[in-house]
Amino acid sequence: MPALLLSALAPSPAAAAATDASPVPLPSLRATTTQVASGLRRPTAVTAPDDGTDRLFITEKSGRVRVYHPDTGLAPAPLLDITPAVDESGNERGLLGIALPPDFADSQDLYLAYTALPDGAVTLARYRLDESRLEPLLAQPHAEYSNHNGGQLAFGPDGNLYWSIGDGGGSGDPFKAGQRLDTLLGKIMRIDVRRACAPLAYCVPDDNPFVDTPGARAEIWLYGLRNPWRFSFDRADGSMWIGDVGQGHWEEVDHLAAGRGGLNLGWSCYEGLERFEGGDCDPGGQYTEPVFTYSPYTGGCSVIGGHVYRGREYADLVGGTYIATDYCSSTVWALRPDGRGGYEQAEIGEMPTQVTSIGTTVDGEFYAVNDLPGGLHRVSFTREEPTCRVDRAVTAWGTGTTVDLTVTNTGSTPVNGWTLAFPLPLGQTVISDWNTNLTQLSNVVSATNAPHNATVAPGASVTLGYLAEHTGDASPPPRFTLNGDACAVGS
């Protein structure tokens, strides 16, 4: 058996400060969006140049980069066009990522991740705007399958460029790439593009974790990833947040302290927190667990990793809070360290359909792009007190647990007919229930009213509960929604 999953996030003063900076309970937050531009053709990423222009750069799958300005809208002419170099066959190929170096205002260089013609090799290139010149720097063959190309690019707080690539596609990690160190598939890389170390067009930092490992690719920073489509760095503490798309049972978010290279995030031995049947496991391996997982039974299909909010406009509401979404469900997830080694979590609204990326302005405000019909949306946050509260009473023994839930209508109008939705910890299976009609799909529970308790007056409560078996984790559900709205969580 592999070793138990390990936590990769050590508490830090910066992390504690981030938690203290945002005292608003997550269920009291509401995320909304306003469309500010249309006419984009399958946008994939959005970023902002730190050059005093207030522009946004938006990549389109075909190979163009478009420009948006809040005063003048979406410019009709692209900033650049590399379509002759891009293989956009298949749903997941194309121009996938963009990153701007800290010296962009002077250098006019930017970095692009794309699948290249003729064979779909996942490619990192520098584009020199002043010369309209594309310079491929590094490529990973990826011809067999068109999916799982990753494609996120971001400069870290150390000035190095980080790049993600998926496991090579197909399903079930057919190349066993996630756990191999001789390939860039299923990895996040870290390279120094400020210098060239011949014959390479870049340099590998001396402190990369596998520079001295025989047979390993020295560029690798993290491994054991399936398809890390979007990751980001927290501006406050340099920690890294990764949204890794799951196989079909679990979507996951990872949170790693700054500088924690060399970690194994588990795929394909694990999908989320669960052993993956038929996966590639090292008997002596140590795997770093995600900080958040959710099942596609919530309606999701592909996690879209976002950012920790560090802007000014909504700092009193969501400062220090990580925001992510899902391509299919459009649910907005809010996560925040709780100061005790865990994470608060809540569903706080919905994004437009098929969001592919969340980006930030230079000042840290959020924008999102969606695949079809191809729009740009400004993200806003408000405080709306929840209209429900759930108190929990747990009795656990051996391999069993009973959970009694008291649901209170804290709103001003009656609830006529209700469904309480919540996740169970991994390994819990409901055996029986009371005062409700309960359905469990994977770890997702939907509990609907019984005939005698369908109406809940303002200030009134209903009680319900269930008996469950567990495989070691007897903890109660961490979050709830009542008729789709997030509830405050009491005891």
PyMOL commands that set and color helices and strands:
alter all, ss='L'
color gray80, all
select helices_A, chain A and resi 13-20+26-28+83-85+104-107+296-298+315-318+451-453
alter helices_A, ss='H'
color red, helices_A
select strands_A, chain A and resi 29-37+43-47+56-60+64-69+73-74+80-81+95-99+109-116+121-128+133-140+153-155+161-165+187-191+220-223+230-233+240-244+251-256+270-271+274-275+292-294+303-308+322-326+331-337+343-350+355-360+366-370+375-383+388-397+400-409+415-416+419-423+429-434+436-441+444-449+455-456+461-469+481-482+485-486+488-489
alter strands_A, ss='S'
color yellow, strands_A
deselect
rebuild
show_as cartoon
